[in-house]
Amino acid sequence: MQEILTAVTYPIVWLICSYILKIESGLAKLLISLTAAILIYVLIGIKQSQKENKKEDED
């Protein structure tokens, strides 16, 4: 699930940069898209880790 959301985030952010923000630099779009995808991956990982810790504490 985490990898799928990361893979979907990249093209969505790329399109947002291209059409909504009108960024023309390919490098800028690449960096913004990759940063967003990595951020999503890390945030989901943190959330899953917190769920596992909470579950272990309850046991």
Secondary structure as the mmCIF struct_conf table of DSSP 4:
data_model
#
loop_
_struct_conf.conf_type_id
_struct_conf.id
_struct_conf.beg_label_comp_id
_struct_conf.beg_label_asym_id
_struct_conf.beg_label_seq_id
_struct_conf.end_label_comp_id
_struct_conf.end_label_asym_id
_struct_conf.end_label_seq_id
HELX_RH_AL_P HELX_RH_AL_P1 GLN A 2 LEU A 15
HELX_RH_PI_P HELX_RH_PI_P1 ILE A 16 ILE A 20
BEND BEND1 LEU A 21 LEU A 21
HELX_RH_AL_P HELX_RH_AL_P2 GLY A 26 GLU A 58
#
